[in-house]
Amino acid sequence: MERMACISSVLLGLILTALSYEIISVHAQTNPNNASDNMTSANQIVNKNNNNSASTNTTTISLVSIVKGASSPSISKPYDPSPITIKSGAAVKWTNEDSSLHTVTSGLPEQGSVGTLFDSSIISPRQTFTHTFAKTGAFDYSCTLHPFMRGQVLVVK
C-alpha cells in the first residue's frame, strides 16, 4: 500500500512537471514580477554573509536555492542547503534556480498537514518566496508539484 502511494506521488509529480511547462508562460504573463507580501525587496538587504544569509534592519534572511534539475527524482538535494539552521525570528528566502515551476510548502504529504504553516503557491523560475519562522523546532517542507522534493528548516533559540 505504501509503495503504491509512493508510485502515485511520483507519477503525479511527473504529470505536473509536464504541465508546468505549459503553465509557465501563462503564469509569467499574468504575474511577471511574482509580487507578493512574502517577498523581500532588494533595498532591505544590507549585507550578505558567507553562510547563505543576509541581514536587514530587523530580520536575518537565510538563502536556499531550488537547484537546477530539482524536478528530477534522481536529484538527491533539490533544496540547497537542507537542512538549514536559523534562529527564531529569522526568515528563509527560497529562489527557484530550476527551469520548472515549484512550491515551498510546509509539511510532508504522508503527514497530512501540508501547507498549514506556509505555502508559497507556484514559484516560477528565478522567482522567490520568503517565510519568517517565529517558533523553534524542525520544519519539514516539500514541493506540492514534485512531492519527492523535500527539505527541512531547523529553528533554534
Rosetta constraint file for C-alpha pairs under 8 A:
AtomPair CA 1 CA 5 HARMONIC 6.36 0.50
AtomPair CA 2 CA 6 HARMONIC 6.31 0.50
AtomPair CA 3 CA 7 HARMONIC 6.20 0.50
AtomPair CA 4 CA 8 HARMONIC 6.07 0.50
AtomPair CA 5 CA 9 HARMONIC 6.14 0.50
AtomPair CA 6 CA 10 HARMONIC 6.28 0.50
AtomPair CA 7 CA 11 HARMONIC 6.13 0.50
AtomPair CA 8 CA 12 HARMONIC 6.03 0.50
AtomPair CA 9 CA 13 HARMONIC 6.10 0.50
AtomPair CA 9 CA 146 HARMONIC 7.87 0.50
AtomPair CA 9 CA 147 HARMONIC 6.36 0.50
AtomPair CA 9 CA 148 HARMONIC 7.70 0.50
AtomPair CA 10 CA 14 HARMONIC 6.21 0.50
AtomPair CA 10 CA 73 HARMONIC 7.92 0.50
AtomPair CA 10 CA 146 HARMONIC 7.24 0.50
AtomPair CA 10 CA 147 HARMONIC 7.09 0.50
AtomPair CA 10 CA 148 HARMONIC 6.96 0.50
AtomPair CA 11 CA 15 HARMONIC 6.19 0.50
AtomPair CA 12 CA 16 HARMONIC 6.07 0.50
AtomPair CA 12 CA 145 HARMONIC 7.70 0.50
AtomPair CA 12 CA 146 HARMONIC 7.72 0.50
AtomPair CA 13 CA 17 HARMONIC 6.03 0.50
AtomPair CA 13 CA 145 HARMONIC 5.34 0.50
AtomPair CA 13 CA 146 HARMONIC 4.37 0.50
AtomPair CA 13 CA 147 HARMONIC 6.44 0.50
AtomPair CA 13 CA 148 HARMONIC 7.97 0.50
AtomPair CA 14 CA 18 HARMONIC 6.34 0.50
AtomPair CA 14 CA 146 HARMONIC 7.30 0.50
AtomPair CA 15 CA 19 HARMONIC 6.32 0.50
AtomPair CA 16 CA 20 HARMONIC 5.94 0.50
AtomPair CA 16 CA 145 HARMONIC 5.81 0.50
AtomPair CA 16 CA 146 HARMONIC 7.59 0.50
AtomPair CA 17 CA 21 HARMONIC 6.93 0.50
AtomPair CA 17 CA 71 HARMONIC 7.14 0.50
AtomPair CA 17 CA 100 HARMONIC 6.90 0.50
AtomPair CA 17 CA 101 HARMONIC 7.49 0.50
AtomPair CA 17 CA 145 HARMONIC 6.88 0.50
AtomPair CA 17 CA 146 HARMONIC 7.44 0.50
AtomPair CA 18 CA 22 HARMONIC 7.45 0.50
AtomPair CA 19 CA 23 HARMONIC 6.35 0.50
AtomPair CA 20 CA 24 HARMONIC 5.84 0.50
AtomPair CA 20 CA 100 HARMONIC 6.45 0.50
AtomPair CA 20 CA 101 HARMONIC 5.79 0.50
AtomPair CA 21 CA 25 HARMONIC 7.55 0.50
AtomPair CA 21 CA 100 HARMONIC 6.76 0.50
AtomPair CA 21 CA 101 HARMONIC 7.73 0.50
AtomPair CA 22 CA 26 HARMONIC 7.56 0.50
AtomPair CA 23 CA 27 HARMONIC 6.01 0.50
AtomPair CA 24 CA 28 HARMONIC 5.97 0.50
AtomPair CA 24 CA 100 HARMONIC 7.89 0.50
AtomPair CA 24 CA 101 HARMONIC 6.91 0.50
AtomPair CA 24 CA 124 HARMONIC 6.80 0.50
AtomPair CA 25 CA 29 HARMONIC 6.21 0.50
AtomPair CA 26 CA 30 HARMONIC 6.20 0.50
AtomPair CA 27 CA 31 HARMONIC 5.75 0.50
AtomPair CA 27 CA 32 HARMONIC 7.46 0.50
AtomPair CA 27 CA 124 HARMONIC 7.68 0.50
AtomPair CA 28 CA 32 HARMONIC 4.69 0.50
AtomPair CA 28 CA 33 HARMONIC 7.88 0.50
AtomPair CA 28 CA 124 HARMONIC 7.37 0.50
AtomPair CA 31 CA 35 HARMONIC 7.35 0.50
AtomPair CA 33 CA 127 HARMONIC 7.86 0.50
AtomPair CA 34 CA 123 HARMONIC 7.89 0.50
AtomPair CA 34 CA 124 HARMONIC 7.96 0.50
AtomPair CA 34 CA 127 HARMONIC 6.73 0.50
AtomPair CA 34 CA 128 HARMONIC 7.97 0.50
AtomPair CA 35 CA 39 HARMONIC 7.04 0.50
AtomPair CA 38 CA 129 HARMONIC 6.21 0.50
AtomPair CA 38 CA 130 HARMONIC 5.27 0.50
AtomPair CA 38 CA 131 HARMONIC 6.53 0.50
AtomPair CA 39 CA 128 HARMONIC 6.75 0.50
AtomPair CA 39 CA 129 HARMONIC 5.75 0.50
AtomPair CA 39 CA 130 HARMONIC 5.52 0.50
AtomPair CA 40 CA 44 HARMONIC 6.91 0.50
AtomPair CA 40 CA 130 HARMONIC 6.93 0.50
AtomPair CA 41 CA 45 HARMONIC 7.52 0.50
AtomPair CA 44 CA 56 HARMONIC 5.45 0.50
AtomPair CA 44 CA 57 HARMONIC 7.26 0.50
AtomPair CA 45 CA 54 HARMONIC 6.28 0.50
AtomPair CA 45 CA 55 HARMONIC 5.92 0.50
AtomPair CA 45 CA 56 HARMONIC 4.98 0.50
AtomPair CA 46 CA 54 HARMONIC 7.05 0.50
AtomPair CA 46 CA 55 HARMONIC 5.70 0.50
AtomPair CA 46 CA 56 HARMONIC 5.38 0.50
AtomPair CA 46 CA 57 HARMONIC 7.44 0.50
AtomPair CA 47 CA 54 HARMONIC 5.58 0.50
AtomPair CA 47 CA 55 HARMONIC 5.79 0.50
AtomPair CA 47 CA 56 HARMONIC 7.63 0.50
AtomPair CA 48 CA 52 HARMONIC 7.45 0.50
AtomPair CA 48 CA 53 HARMONIC 6.04 0.50
AtomPair CA 48 CA 54 HARMONIC 4.41 0.50
AtomPair CA 48 CA 55 HARMONIC 6.84 0.50
AtomPair CA 49 CA 53 HARMONIC 5.63 0.50
AtomPair CA 49 CA 54 HARMONIC 6.06 0.50
AtomPair CA 52 CA 62 HARMONIC 5.56 0.50
AtomPair CA 52 CA 63 HARMONIC 5.14 0.50
AtomPair CA 52 CA 64 HARMONIC 7.47 0.50
AtomPair CA 53 CA 60 HARMONIC 6.77 0.50
AtomPair CA 53 CA 61 HARMONIC 5.26 0.50
AtomPair CA 53 CA 62 HARMONIC 3.85 0.50
AtomPair CA 53 CA 63 HARMONIC 5.52 0.50
AtomPair CA 54 CA 60 HARMONIC 5.82 0.50
AtomPair CA 54 CA 61 HARMONIC 5.03 0.50
AtomPair CA 54 CA 62 HARMONIC 6.22 0.50
AtomPair CA 54 CA 63 HARMONIC 7.67 0.50
AtomPair CA 55 CA 59 HARMONIC 6.16 0.50
AtomPair CA 55 CA 60 HARMONIC 4.46 0.50
AtomPair CA 55 CA 61 HARMONIC 6.03 0.50
AtomPair CA 56 CA 60 HARMONIC 6.05 0.50
AtomPair CA 56 CA 61 HARMONIC 7.60 0.50
AtomPair CA 59 CA 89 HARMONIC 7.11 0.50
AtomPair CA 59 CA 90 HARMONIC 5.64 0.50
AtomPair CA 59 CA 91 HARMONIC 6.86 0.50
AtomPair CA 60 CA 89 HARMONIC 7.96 0.50
AtomPair CA 60 CA 90 HARMONIC 4.97 0.50
AtomPair CA 60 CA 91 HARMONIC 6.11 0.50
AtomPair CA 61 CA 90 HARMONIC 6.00 0.50
AtomPair CA 61 CA 91 HARMONIC 4.63 0.50
AtomPair CA 61 CA 92 HARMONIC 5.34 0.50
AtomPair CA 61 CA 93 HARMONIC 6.41 0.50
AtomPair CA 62 CA 86 HARMONIC 7.30 0.50
AtomPair CA 62 CA 90 HARMONIC 7.64 0.50
AtomPair CA 62 CA 91 HARMONIC 6.18 0.50
AtomPair CA 62 CA 92 HARMONIC 4.68 0.50
AtomPair CA 62 CA 93 HARMONIC 6.08 0.50
AtomPair CA 63 CA 92 HARMONIC 5.82 0.50
AtomPair CA 63 CA 93 HARMONIC 4.99 0.50
AtomPair CA 63 CA 94 HARMONIC 6.05 0.50
AtomPair CA 63 CA 95 HARMONIC 7.68 0.50
AtomPair CA 64 CA 79 HARMONIC 6.49 0.50
AtomPair CA 64 CA 80 HARMONIC 5.42 0.50
AtomPair CA 64 CA 81 HARMONIC 5.80 0.50
AtomPair CA 64 CA 82 HARMONIC 7.86 0.50
AtomPair CA 64 CA 92 HARMONIC 6.98 0.50
AtomPair CA 64 CA 93 HARMONIC 6.09 0.50
AtomPair CA 64 CA 94 HARMONIC 4.72 0.50
AtomPair CA 64 CA 95 HARMONIC 6.43 0.50
AtomPair CA 65 CA 79 HARMONIC 5.63 0.50
AtomPair CA 65 CA 80 HARMONIC 5.19 0.50
AtomPair CA 65 CA 81 HARMONIC 7.21 0.50
AtomPair CA 65 CA 94 HARMONIC 5.56 0.50
AtomPair CA 65 CA 95 HARMONIC 4.97 0.50
AtomPair CA 65 CA 96 HARMONIC 6.14 0.50
AtomPair CA 65 CA 97 HARMONIC 6.31 0.50
AtomPair CA 66 CA 70 HARMONIC 6.51 0.50
AtomPair CA 66 CA 78 HARMONIC 5.81 0.50
AtomPair CA 66 CA 79 HARMONIC 4.76 0.50
AtomPair CA 66 CA 80 HARMONIC 6.59 0.50
AtomPair CA 66 CA 94 HARMONIC 6.79 0.50
AtomPair CA 66 CA 95 HARMONIC 5.94 0.50
AtomPair CA 66 CA 96 HARMONIC 4.73 0.50
AtomPair CA 66 CA 97 HARMONIC 5.45 0.50
AtomPair CA 66 CA 98 HARMONIC 6.37 0.50
AtomPair CA 67 CA 77 HARMONIC 7.90 0.50
AtomPair CA 67 CA 78 HARMONIC 5.48 0.50
AtomPair CA 67 CA 79 HARMONIC 6.10 0.50
AtomPair CA 67 CA 80 HARMONIC 6.80 0.50
AtomPair CA 67 CA 96 HARMONIC 7.00 0.50
AtomPair CA 67 CA 97 HARMONIC 5.31 0.50
AtomPair CA 67 CA 98 HARMONIC 5.63 0.50
AtomPair CA 68 CA 78 HARMONIC 7.97 0.50
AtomPair CA 68 CA 97 HARMONIC 5.53 0.50
AtomPair CA 68 CA 98 HARMONIC 4.07 0.50
AtomPair CA 68 CA 99 HARMONIC 6.94 0.50
AtomPair CA 69 CA 75 HARMONIC 6.98 0.50
AtomPair CA 69 CA 78 HARMONIC 7.69 0.50
AtomPair CA 69 CA 98 HARMONIC 5.92 0.50
AtomPair CA 69 CA 99 HARMONIC 7.59 0.50
AtomPair CA 70 CA 75 HARMONIC 6.00 0.50
AtomPair CA 70 CA 77 HARMONIC 7.68 0.50
AtomPair CA 70 CA 78 HARMONIC 4.57 0.50
AtomPair CA 70 CA 79 HARMONIC 7.64 0.50
AtomPair CA 70 CA 98 HARMONIC 6.52 0.50
AtomPair CA 70 CA 149 HARMONIC 7.23 0.50
AtomPair CA 71 CA 75 HARMONIC 7.76 0.50
AtomPair CA 71 CA 78 HARMONIC 7.64 0.50
AtomPair CA 71 CA 98 HARMONIC 7.99 0.50
AtomPair CA 71 CA 100 HARMONIC 6.96 0.50
AtomPair CA 71 CA 146 HARMONIC 6.23 0.50
AtomPair CA 71 CA 149 HARMONIC 7.38 0.50
AtomPair CA 73 CA 148 HARMONIC 6.48 0.50
AtomPair CA 73 CA 149 HARMONIC 7.64 0.50
AtomPair CA 77 CA 82 HARMONIC 7.40 0.50
AtomPair CA 77 CA 149 HARMONIC 7.96 0.50
AtomPair CA 78 CA 149 HARMONIC 5.92 0.50
AtomPair CA 78 CA 150 HARMONIC 7.17 0.50
AtomPair CA 78 CA 151 HARMONIC 7.80 0.50
AtomPair CA 79 CA 149 HARMONIC 7.68 0.50
AtomPair CA 79 CA 150 HARMONIC 7.29 0.50
AtomPair CA 79 CA 151 HARMONIC 6.06 0.50
AtomPair CA 82 CA 151 HARMONIC 5.47 0.50
AtomPair CA 82 CA 152 HARMONIC 5.75 0.50
AtomPair CA 82 CA 153 HARMONIC 7.15 0.50
AtomPair CA 83 CA 151 HARMONIC 6.18 0.50
AtomPair CA 83 CA 152 HARMONIC 4.67 0.50
AtomPair CA 83 CA 153 HARMONIC 5.57 0.50
AtomPair CA 83 CA 154 HARMONIC 6.82 0.50
AtomPair CA 84 CA 152 HARMONIC 6.60 0.50
AtomPair CA 84 CA 153 HARMONIC 5.07 0.50
AtomPair CA 84 CA 154 HARMONIC 6.01 0.50
AtomPair CA 85 CA 153 HARMONIC 5.99 0.50
AtomPair CA 85 CA 154 HARMONIC 4.58 0.50
AtomPair CA 85 CA 155 HARMONIC 5.84 0.50
AtomPair CA 85 CA 156 HARMONIC 7.23 0.50
AtomPair CA 86 CA 90 HARMONIC 6.38 0.50
AtomPair CA 86 CA 91 HARMONIC 7.82 0.50
AtomPair CA 86 CA 153 HARMONIC 7.37 0.50
AtomPair CA 86 CA 154 HARMONIC 6.26 0.50
AtomPair CA 86 CA 155 HARMONIC 5.04 0.50
AtomPair CA 86 CA 156 HARMONIC 6.27 0.50
AtomPair CA 87 CA 136 HARMONIC 7.82 0.50
AtomPair CA 87 CA 155 HARMONIC 5.36 0.50
AtomPair CA 87 CA 156 HARMONIC 4.85 0.50
AtomPair CA 87 CA 157 HARMONIC 5.48 0.50
AtomPair CA 88 CA 133 HARMONIC 6.00 0.50
AtomPair CA 88 CA 134 HARMONIC 5.29 0.50
AtomPair CA 88 CA 135 HARMONIC 5.78 0.50
AtomPair CA 88 CA 136 HARMONIC 5.82 0.50
AtomPair CA 88 CA 155 HARMONIC 5.63 0.50
AtomPair CA 88 CA 156 HARMONIC 5.71 0.50
AtomPair CA 88 CA 157 HARMONIC 5.40 0.50
AtomPair CA 89 CA 132 HARMONIC 6.29 0.50
AtomPair CA 89 CA 133 HARMONIC 5.42 0.50
AtomPair CA 89 CA 134 HARMONIC 4.63 0.50
AtomPair CA 89 CA 135 HARMONIC 7.37 0.50
AtomPair CA 90 CA 132 HARMONIC 5.60 0.50
AtomPair CA 90 CA 133 HARMONIC 5.87 0.50
AtomPair CA 90 CA 134 HARMONIC 7.33 0.50
AtomPair CA 91 CA 130 HARMONIC 6.60 0.50
AtomPair CA 91 CA 131 HARMONIC 5.36 0.50
AtomPair CA 91 CA 132 HARMONIC 3.89 0.50
AtomPair CA 91 CA 133 HARMONIC 5.88 0.50
AtomPair CA 92 CA 130 HARMONIC 5.55 0.50
AtomPair CA 92 CA 131 HARMONIC 5.58 0.50
AtomPair CA 92 CA 132 HARMONIC 6.44 0.50
AtomPair CA 92 CA 133 HARMONIC 7.94 0.50
AtomPair CA 93 CA 128 HARMONIC 6.63 0.50
AtomPair CA 93 CA 129 HARMONIC 5.61 0.50
AtomPair CA 93 CA 130 HARMONIC 4.20 0.50
AtomPair CA 93 CA 131 HARMONIC 6.67 0.50
AtomPair CA 94 CA 104 HARMONIC 7.86 0.50
AtomPair CA 94 CA 128 HARMONIC 5.43 0.50
AtomPair CA 94 CA 129 HARMONIC 5.30 0.50
AtomPair CA 94 CA 130 HARMONIC 6.29 0.50
AtomPair CA 95 CA 126 HARMONIC 6.27 0.50
AtomPair CA 95 CA 127 HARMONIC 5.80 0.50
AtomPair CA 95 CA 128 HARMONIC 4.44 0.50
AtomPair CA 95 CA 129 HARMONIC 6.77 0.50
AtomPair CA 96 CA 101 HARMONIC 7.96 0.50
AtomPair CA 96 CA 102 HARMONIC 7.33 0.50
AtomPair CA 96 CA 123 HARMONIC 6.71 0.50
AtomPair CA 96 CA 124 HARMONIC 6.77 0.50
AtomPair CA 96 CA 125 HARMONIC 5.11 0.50
AtomPair CA 96 CA 126 HARMONIC 5.11 0.50
AtomPair CA 96 CA 127 HARMONIC 5.72 0.50
AtomPair CA 96 CA 128 HARMONIC 6.34 0.50
AtomPair CA 97 CA 125 HARMONIC 6.02 0.50
AtomPair CA 97 CA 126 HARMONIC 5.62 0.50
AtomPair CA 98 CA 125 HARMONIC 5.83 0.50
AtomPair CA 98 CA 126 HARMONIC 7.62 0.50
AtomPair CA 99 CA 124 HARMONIC 8.00 0.50
AtomPair CA 99 CA 125 HARMONIC 5.42 0.50
AtomPair CA 100 CA 124 HARMONIC 7.08 0.50
AtomPair CA 100 CA 125 HARMONIC 6.37 0.50
AtomPair CA 101 CA 122 HARMONIC 6.34 0.50
AtomPair CA 101 CA 123 HARMONIC 5.72 0.50
AtomPair CA 101 CA 124 HARMONIC 4.96 0.50
AtomPair CA 101 CA 125 HARMONIC 6.36 0.50
AtomPair CA 101 CA 145 HARMONIC 7.88 0.50
AtomPair CA 102 CA 122 HARMONIC 5.75 0.50
AtomPair CA 102 CA 123 HARMONIC 5.27 0.50
AtomPair CA 102 CA 124 HARMONIC 6.83 0.50
AtomPair CA 102 CA 143 HARMONIC 6.00 0.50
AtomPair CA 102 CA 144 HARMONIC 7.49 0.50
AtomPair CA 102 CA 145 HARMONIC 6.22 0.50
AtomPair CA 102 CA 146 HARMONIC 7.48 0.50
AtomPair CA 103 CA 119 HARMONIC 7.22 0.50
AtomPair CA 103 CA 120 HARMONIC 5.65 0.50
AtomPair CA 103 CA 121 HARMONIC 5.58 0.50
AtomPair CA 103 CA 122 HARMONIC 5.22 0.50
AtomPair CA 103 CA 123 HARMONIC 5.67 0.50
AtomPair CA 103 CA 142 HARMONIC 7.40 0.50
AtomPair CA 103 CA 143 HARMONIC 4.70 0.50
AtomPair CA 103 CA 144 HARMONIC 6.06 0.50
AtomPair CA 103 CA 145 HARMONIC 6.88 0.50
AtomPair CA 104 CA 118 HARMONIC 7.85 0.50
AtomPair CA 104 CA 119 HARMONIC 5.92 0.50
AtomPair CA 104 CA 120 HARMONIC 5.33 0.50
AtomPair CA 104 CA 121 HARMONIC 7.34 0.50
AtomPair CA 104 CA 129 HARMONIC 7.77 0.50
AtomPair CA 104 CA 141 HARMONIC 6.46 0.50
AtomPair CA 104 CA 142 HARMONIC 5.82 0.50
AtomPair CA 104 CA 143 HARMONIC 5.32 0.50
AtomPair CA 104 CA 144 HARMONIC 7.62 0.50
AtomPair CA 105 CA 114 HARMONIC 6.56 0.50
AtomPair CA 105 CA 115 HARMONIC 5.15 0.50
AtomPair CA 105 CA 118 HARMONIC 5.81 0.50
AtomPair CA 105 CA 119 HARMONIC 4.32 0.50
AtomPair CA 105 CA 120 HARMONIC 6.25 0.50
AtomPair CA 105 CA 121 HARMONIC 7.73 0.50
AtomPair CA 105 CA 141 HARMONIC 5.32 0.50
AtomPair CA 105 CA 142 HARMONIC 5.38 0.50
AtomPair CA 105 CA 143 HARMONIC 5.99 0.50
AtomPair CA 105 CA 144 HARMONIC 6.81 0.50
AtomPair CA 106 CA 113 HARMONIC 7.80 0.50
AtomPair CA 106 CA 114 HARMONIC 5.53 0.50
AtomPair CA 106 CA 115 HARMONIC 4.82 0.50
AtomPair CA 106 CA 116 HARMONIC 6.52 0.50
AtomPair CA 106 CA 117 HARMONIC 5.71 0.50
AtomPair CA 106 CA 118 HARMONIC 5.37 0.50
AtomPair CA 106 CA 119 HARMONIC 6.36 0.50
AtomPair CA 106 CA 139 HARMONIC 7.09 0.50
AtomPair CA 106 CA 140 HARMONIC 6.10 0.50
AtomPair CA 106 CA 141 HARMONIC 4.22 0.50
AtomPair CA 106 CA 142 HARMONIC 6.49 0.50
AtomPair CA 107 CA 111 HARMONIC 6.75 0.50
AtomPair CA 107 CA 112 HARMONIC 7.55 0.50
AtomPair CA 107 CA 113 HARMONIC 5.67 0.50
AtomPair CA 107 CA 114 HARMONIC 4.48 0.50
AtomPair CA 107 CA 115 HARMONIC 6.37 0.50
AtomPair CA 107 CA 116 HARMONIC 7.60 0.50
AtomPair CA 107 CA 117 HARMONIC 7.98 0.50
AtomPair CA 107 CA 139 HARMONIC 7.19 0.50
AtomPair CA 107 CA 140 HARMONIC 5.18 0.50
AtomPair CA 107 CA 141 HARMONIC 4.76 0.50
AtomPair CA 107 CA 142 HARMONIC 6.61 0.50
AtomPair CA 108 CA 112 HARMONIC 6.90 0.50
AtomPair CA 108 CA 113 HARMONIC 7.07 0.50
AtomPair CA 108 CA 114 HARMONIC 5.88 0.50
AtomPair CA 108 CA 140 HARMONIC 6.57 0.50
AtomPair CA 108 CA 141 HARMONIC 6.00 0.50
AtomPair CA 108 CA 142 HARMONIC 5.99 0.50
AtomPair CA 108 CA 147 HARMONIC 7.83 0.50
AtomPair CA 108 CA 150 HARMONIC 7.71 0.50
AtomPair CA 109 CA 113 HARMONIC 7.29 0.50
AtomPair CA 109 CA 114 HARMONIC 6.10 0.50
AtomPair CA 109 CA 142 HARMONIC 8.00 0.50
AtomPair CA 109 CA 147 HARMONIC 7.04 0.50
AtomPair CA 115 CA 119 HARMONIC 5.14 0.50
AtomPair CA 118 CA 131 HARMONIC 7.24 0.50
AtomPair CA 120 CA 129 HARMONIC 6.00 0.50
AtomPair CA 123 CA 127 HARMONIC 5.91 0.50
AtomPair CA 123 CA 128 HARMONIC 6.59 0.50
AtomPair CA 123 CA 129 HARMONIC 7.29 0.50
AtomPair CA 133 CA 155 HARMONIC 7.22 0.50
AtomPair CA 135 CA 155 HARMONIC 7.05 0.50
AtomPair CA 136 CA 154 HARMONIC 7.51 0.50
AtomPair CA 136 CA 155 HARMONIC 4.61 0.50
AtomPair CA 136 CA 156 HARMONIC 5.17 0.50
AtomPair CA 136 CA 157 HARMONIC 6.51 0.50
AtomPair CA 137 CA 154 HARMONIC 5.92 0.50
AtomPair CA 137 CA 155 HARMONIC 5.17 0.50
AtomPair CA 137 CA 156 HARMONIC 6.73 0.50
AtomPair CA 138 CA 152 HARMONIC 6.86 0.50
AtomPair CA 138 CA 153 HARMONIC 5.91 0.50
AtomPair CA 138 CA 154 HARMONIC 4.56 0.50
AtomPair CA 138 CA 155 HARMONIC 6.30 0.50
AtomPair CA 139 CA 152 HARMONIC 5.51 0.50
AtomPair CA 139 CA 153 HARMONIC 5.10 0.50
AtomPair CA 139 CA 154 HARMONIC 6.28 0.50
AtomPair CA 139 CA 155 HARMONIC 7.84 0.50
AtomPair CA 140 CA 150 HARMONIC 7.24 0.50
AtomPair CA 140 CA 151 HARMONIC 5.85 0.50
AtomPair CA 140 CA 152 HARMONIC 4.39 0.50
AtomPair CA 140 CA 153 HARMONIC 6.50 0.50
AtomPair CA 141 CA 150 HARMONIC 5.77 0.50
AtomPair CA 141 CA 151 HARMONIC 5.30 0.50
AtomPair CA 141 CA 152 HARMONIC 5.94 0.50
AtomPair CA 142 CA 146 HARMONIC 7.77 0.50
AtomPair CA 142 CA 147 HARMONIC 6.06 0.50
AtomPair CA 142 CA 148 HARMONIC 7.43 0.50
AtomPair CA 142 CA 149 HARMONIC 5.47 0.50
AtomPair CA 142 CA 150 HARMONIC 4.39 0.50
AtomPair CA 142 CA 151 HARMONIC 6.19 0.50
AtomPair CA 143 CA 147 HARMONIC 5.34 0.50
AtomPair CA 143 CA 148 HARMONIC 7.57 0.50
AtomPair CA 143 CA 149 HARMONIC 5.66 0.50
AtomPair CA 143 CA 150 HARMONIC 6.92 0.50
